[in-house]
Amino acid sequence: MIEKDGWYWVRTRGSHHQYKHPTKPGLVTVLGNPGKEMALGTLNNILKQAGLKP
């Protein structure tokens, strides 16, 4: 989802993937277990960090 907005992978630390955007500041950290469900609060926090949710 965040990759469609232009975020790209920069590194992995443990089981967390970190993404950077060419124009937006900061990094967004996403849990690295693609097969596991993510808590709704965690998802909302990631979307807020990426600037995809107010």
PDB file as gemmi writes it, atoms N, CA and C in Angstrom:
CRYST1    1.000    1.000    1.000  90.00  90.00  90.00 P 1                      
ATOM      1  N   MET A   1       0.820  -1.191   0.000  1.00  0.00           N  
ATOM      2  CA  MET A   1       0.000   0.000   0.000  1.00  0.00           C  
ATOM      3  C   MET A   1       0.865   1.258   0.000  1.00  0.00           C  
ATOM      4  N   ILE A   2       1.866   1.315   0.890  1.00  0.00           N  
ATOM      5  CA  ILE A   2       2.688   2.523   0.929  1.00  0.00           C  
ATOM      6  C   ILE A   2       3.614   2.596  -0.279  1.00  0.00           C  
ATOM      7  N   GLU A   3       3.951   1.445  -0.880  1.00  0.00           N  
ATOM      8  CA  GLU A   3       4.790   1.461  -2.072  1.00  0.00           C  
ATOM      9  C   GLU A   3       4.065   2.111  -3.246  1.00  0.00           C  
ATOM     10  N   LYS A   4       2.750   1.974  -3.311  1.00  0.00           N  
ATOM     11  CA  LYS A   4       1.977   2.622  -4.369  1.00  0.00           C  
ATOM     12  C   LYS A   4       2.026   4.140  -4.242  1.00  0.00           C  
ATOM     13  N   ASP A   5       2.288   4.637  -3.031  1.00  0.00           N  
ATOM     14  CA  ASP A   5       2.386   6.078  -2.786  1.00  0.00           C  
ATOM     15  C   ASP A   5       3.800   6.601  -3.046  1.00  0.00           C  
ATOM     16  N   GLY A   6       4.722   5.720  -3.429  1.00  0.00           N  
ATOM     17  CA  GLY A   6       6.075   6.150  -3.737  1.00  0.00           C  
ATOM     18  C   GLY A   6       7.122   5.788  -2.700  1.00  0.00           C  
ATOM     19  N   TRP A   7       6.714   5.171  -1.599  1.00  0.00           N  
ATOM     20  CA  TRP A   7       7.666   4.750  -0.570  1.00  0.00           C  
ATOM     21  C   TRP A   7       8.459   3.570  -1.101  1.00  0.00           C  
ATOM     22  N   TYR A   8       9.754   3.517  -0.799  1.00  0.00           N  
ATOM     23  CA  TYR A   8      10.594   2.412  -1.241  1.00  0.00           C  
ATOM     24  C   TYR A   8      11.385   1.858  -0.065  1.00  0.00           C  
ATOM     25  N   TRP A   9      11.694   0.560  -0.130  1.00  0.00           N  
ATOM     26  CA  TRP A   9      12.396  -0.137   0.939  1.00  0.00           C  
ATOM     27  C   TRP A   9      13.833   0.352   1.004  1.00  0.00           C  
ATOM     28  N   VAL A  10      14.327   0.645   2.225  1.00  0.00           N  
ATOM     29  CA  VAL A  10      15.721   1.047   2.401  1.00  0.00           C  
ATOM     30  C   VAL A  10      16.511   0.060   3.246  1.00  0.00           C  
ATOM     31  N   ARG A  11      15.887  -0.582   4.229  1.00  0.00           N  
ATOM     32  CA  ARG A  11      16.609  -1.554   5.055  1.00  0.00           C  
ATOM     33  C   ARG A  11      15.633  -2.379   5.885  1.00  0.00           C  
ATOM     34  N   THR A  12      16.186  -3.473   6.401  1.00  0.00           N  
ATOM     35  CA  THR A  12      15.441  -4.331   7.313  1.00  0.00           C  
ATOM     36  C   THR A  12      16.226  -4.415   8.609  1.00  0.00           C  
ATOM     37  N   ARG A  13      15.534  -4.223   9.711  1.00  0.00           N  
ATOM     38  CA  ARG A  13      16.140  -4.351  11.035  1.00  0.00           C  
ATOM     39  C   ARG A  13      15.329  -5.394  11.796  1.00  0.00           C  
ATOM     40  N   GLY A  14      15.920  -6.569  11.953  1.00  0.00           N  
ATOM     41  CA  GLY A  14      15.172  -7.655  12.586  1.00  0.00           C  
ATOM     42  C   GLY A  14      14.010  -8.057  11.696  1.00  0.00           C  
ATOM     43  N   SER A  15      12.795  -7.989  12.219  1.00  0.00           N  
ATOM     44  CA  SER A  15      11.614  -8.340  11.426  1.00  0.00           C  
ATOM     45  C   SER A  15      10.859  -7.098  10.967  1.00  0.00           C  
ATOM     46  N   HIS A  16      11.506  -5.942  10.974  1.00  0.00           N  
ATOM     47  CA  HIS A  16      10.869  -4.690  10.582  1.00  0.00           C  
ATOM     48  C   HIS A  16      11.510  -4.150   9.307  1.00  0.00           C  
ATOM     49  N   HIS A  17      10.668  -3.759   8.356  1.00  0.00           N  
ATOM     50  CA  HIS A  17      11.137  -3.171   7.104  1.00  0.00           C  
ATOM     51  C   HIS A  17      10.966  -1.659   7.204  1.00  0.00           C  
ATOM     52  N   GLN A  18      11.976  -0.920   6.767  1.00  0.00           N  
ATOM     53  CA  GLN A  18      11.908   0.536   6.818  1.00  0.00           C  
ATOM     54  C   GLN A  18      11.850   1.082   5.399  1.00  0.00           C  
ATOM     55  N   TYR A  19      10.944   2.037   5.211  1.00  0.00           N  
ATOM     56  CA  TYR A  19      10.701   2.624   3.902  1.00  0.00           C  
ATOM     57  C   TYR A  19      10.955   4.122   3.949  1.00  0.00           C  
ATOM     58  N   LYS A  20      11.392   4.659   2.797  1.00  0.00           N  
ATOM     59  CA  LYS A  20      11.656   6.088   2.670  1.00  0.00           C  
ATOM     60  C   LYS A  20      10.907   6.595   1.446  1.00  0.00           C  
ATOM     61  N   HIS A  21      10.565   7.878   1.467  1.00  0.00           N  
ATOM     62  CA  HIS A  21       9.852   8.508   0.358  1.00  0.00           C  
ATOM     63  C   HIS A  21      10.745   9.578  -0.248  1.00  0.00           C  
ATOM     64  N   PRO A  22      10.718   9.753  -1.564  1.00  0.00           N  
ATOM     65  CA  PRO A  22      11.601  10.744  -2.180  1.00  0.00           C  
ATOM     66  C   PRO A  22      11.317  12.189  -1.766  1.00  0.00           C  
ATOM     67  N   THR A  23      10.084  12.506  -1.381  1.00  0.00           N  
ATOM     68  CA  THR A  23       9.774  13.893  -1.023  1.00  0.00           C  
ATOM     69  C   THR A  23       9.255  14.072   0.395  1.00  0.00           C  
ATOM     70  N   LYS A  24       8.713  13.020   0.988  1.00  0.00           N  
ATOM     71  CA  LYS A  24       8.191  13.118   2.352  1.00  0.00           C  
ATOM     72  C   LYS A  24       9.309  12.825   3.348  1.00  0.00           C  
ATOM     73  N   PRO A  25       9.336  13.537   4.486  1.00  0.00           N  
ATOM     74  CA  PRO A  25      10.421  13.326   5.455  1.00  0.00           C  
ATOM     75  C   PRO A  25      10.231  12.061   6.296  1.00  0.00           C  
ATOM     76  N   GLY A  26      11.334  11.540   6.800  1.00  0.00           N  
ATOM     77  CA  GLY A  26      11.298  10.449   7.761  1.00  0.00           C  
ATOM     78  C   GLY A  26      11.242   9.067   7.148  1.00  0.00           C  
ATOM     79  N   LEU A  27      11.210   8.096   8.028  1.00  0.00           N  
ATOM     80  CA  LEU A  27      11.104   6.688   7.657  1.00  0.00           C  
ATOM     81  C   LEU A  27       9.793   6.127   8.189  1.00  0.00           C  
ATOM     82  N   VAL A  28       9.267   5.129   7.506  1.00  0.00           N  
ATOM     83  CA  VAL A  28       8.095   4.403   7.984  1.00  0.00           C  
ATOM     84  C   VAL A  28       8.539   2.968   8.239  1.00  0.00           C  
ATOM     85  N   THR A  29       8.252   2.471   9.422  1.00  0.00           N  
ATOM     86  CA  THR A  29       8.627   1.111   9.793  1.00  0.00           C  
ATOM     87  C   THR A  29       7.399   0.214   9.743  1.00  0.00           C  
ATOM     88  N   VAL A  30       7.531  -0.905   9.033  1.00  0.00           N  
ATOM     89  CA  VAL A  30       6.431  -1.851   8.856  1.00  0.00           C  
ATOM     90  C   VAL A  30       6.884  -3.209   9.380  1.00  0.00           C  
ATOM     91  N   LEU A  31       6.005  -3.887  10.117  1.00  0.00           N  
ATOM     92  CA  LEU A  31       6.309  -5.233  10.598  1.00  0.00           C  
ATOM     93  C   LEU A  31       6.611  -6.143   9.418  1.00  0.00           C  
ATOM     94  N   GLY A  32       7.591  -7.008   9.561  1.00  0.00           N  
ATOM     95  CA  GLY A  32       8.061  -7.803   8.440  1.00  0.00           C  
ATOM     96  C   GLY A  32       7.489  -9.188   8.309  1.00  0.00           C  
ATOM     97  N   ASN A  33       6.388  -9.510   8.950  1.00  0.00           N  
ATOM     98  CA  ASN A  33       5.788 -10.836   8.832  1.00  0.00           C  
ATOM     99  C   ASN A  33       4.562 -10.755   7.930  1.00  0.00           C  
ATOM    100  N   PRO A  34       4.740 -10.945   6.606  1.00  0.00           N  
ATOM    101  CA  PRO A  34       3.627 -10.736   5.680  1.00  0.00           C  
ATOM    102  C   PRO A  34       2.451 -11.680   5.866  1.00  0.00           C  
ATOM    103  N   GLY A  35       2.653 -12.872   6.414  1.00  0.00           N  
ATOM    104  CA  GLY A  35       1.559 -13.816   6.568  1.00  0.00           C  
ATOM    105  C   GLY A  35       0.733 -13.616   7.823  1.00  0.00           C  
ATOM    106  N   LYS A  36       1.190 -12.760   8.723  1.00  0.00           N  
ATOM    107  CA  LYS A  36       0.490 -12.572   9.993  1.00  0.00           C  
ATOM    108  C   LYS A  36      -0.445 -11.371   9.928  1.00  0.00           C  
ATOM    109  N   GLU A  37      -1.509 -11.453  10.699  1.00  0.00           N  
ATOM    110  CA  GLU A  37      -2.435 -10.331  10.780  1.00  0.00           C  
ATOM    111  C   GLU A  37      -1.819  -9.221  11.606  1.00  0.00           C  
ATOM    112  N   MET A  38      -2.191  -7.986  11.262  1.00  0.00           N  
ATOM    113  CA  MET A  38      -1.687  -6.814  11.958  1.00  0.00           C  
ATOM    114  C   MET A  38      -2.841  -6.170  12.720  1.00  0.00           C  
ATOM    115  N   ALA A  39      -2.573  -5.723  13.920  1.00  0.00           N  
ATOM    116  CA  ALA A  39      -3.600  -5.045  14.711  1.00  0.00           C  
ATOM    117  C   ALA A  39      -4.034  -3.771  13.990  1.00  0.00           C  
ATOM    118  N   LEU A  40      -5.311  -3.439  14.094  1.00  0.00           N  
ATOM    119  CA  LEU A  40      -5.850  -2.264  13.421  1.00  0.00           C  
ATOM    120  C   LEU A  40      -5.134  -0.993  13.862  1.00  0.00           C  
ATOM    121  N   GLY A  41      -4.827  -0.870  15.140  1.00  0.00           N  
ATOM    122  CA  GLY A  41      -4.122   0.308  15.640  1.00  0.00           C  
ATOM    123  C   GLY A  41      -2.736   0.438  15.039  1.00  0.00           C  
ATOM    124  N   THR A  42      -2.052  -0.691  14.855  1.00  0.00           N  
ATOM    125  CA  THR A  42      -0.724  -0.685  14.235  1.00  0.00           C  
ATOM    126  C   THR A  42      -0.817  -0.240  12.784  1.00  0.00           C  
ATOM    127  N   LEU A  43      -1.791  -0.767  12.067  1.00  0.00           N  
ATOM    128  CA  LEU A  43      -1.994  -0.379  10.673  1.00  0.00           C  
ATOM    129  C   LEU A  43      -2.283   1.110  10.564  1.00  0.00           C  
ATOM    130  N   ASN A  44      -3.166   1.619  11.406  1.00  0.00           N  
ATOM    131  CA  ASN A  44      -3.492   3.045  11.377  1.00  0.00           C  
ATOM    132  C   ASN A  44      -2.268   3.901  11.666  1.00  0.00           C  
ATOM    133  N   ASN A  45      -1.414   3.471  12.595  1.00  0.00           N  
ATOM    134  CA  ASN A  45      -0.208   4.214  12.921  1.00  0.00           C  
ATOM    135  C   ASN A  45       0.750   4.257  11.729  1.00  0.00           C  
ATOM    136  N   ILE A  46       0.900   3.144  11.030  1.00  0.00           N  
ATOM    137  CA  ILE A  46       1.763   3.101   9.847  1.00  0.00           C  
ATOM    138  C   ILE A  46       1.231   4.038   8.771  1.00  0.00           C  
ATOM    139  N   LEU A  47      -0.072   4.015   8.544  1.00  0.00           N  
ATOM    140  CA  LEU A  47      -0.667   4.886   7.529  1.00  0.00           C  
ATOM    141  C   LEU A  47      -0.507   6.358   7.892  1.00  0.00           C  
ATOM    142  N   LYS A  48      -0.608   6.696   9.168  1.00  0.00           N  
ATOM    143  CA  LYS A  48      -0.400   8.076   9.610  1.00  0.00           C  
ATOM    144  C   LYS A  48       1.042   8.496   9.394  1.00  0.00           C  
ATOM    145  N   GLN A  49       2.000   7.616   9.731  1.00  0.00           N  
ATOM    146  CA  GLN A  49       3.414   7.924   9.519  1.00  0.00           C  
ATOM    147  C   GLN A  49       3.703   8.186   8.047  1.00  0.00           C  
ATOM    148  N   ALA A  50       3.034   7.447   7.171  1.00  0.00           N  
ATOM    149  CA  ALA A  50       3.249   7.581   5.735  1.00  0.00           C  
ATOM    150  C   ALA A  50       2.487   8.759   5.145  1.00  0.00           C  
ATOM    151  N   GLY A  51       1.657   9.418   5.940  1.00  0.00           N  
ATOM    152  CA  GLY A  51       0.875  10.546   5.441  1.00  0.00           C  
ATOM    153  C   GLY A  51      -0.301  10.126   4.588  1.00  0.00           C  
ATOM    154  N   LEU A  52      -0.759   8.897   4.753  1.00  0.00           N  
ATOM    155  CA  LEU A  52      -1.875   8.388   3.968  1.00  0.00           C  
ATOM    156  C   LEU A  52      -3.197   8.444   4.709  1.00  0.00           C  
ATOM    157  N   LYS A  53      -3.154   8.854   5.969  1.00  0.00           N  
ATOM    158  CA  LYS A  53      -4.366   8.950   6.781  1.00  0.00           C  
ATOM    159  C   LYS A  53      -4.222  10.160   7.693  1.00  0.00           C  
ATOM    160  N   PRO A  54      -5.263  10.977   7.774  1.00  0.00           N  
ATOM    161  CA  PRO A  54      -5.157  12.180   8.631  1.00  0.00           C  
ATOM    162  C   PRO A  54      -5.097  11.868  10.114  1.00  0.00           C  
TER     163      PRO A  54                                                      
END                                                                             
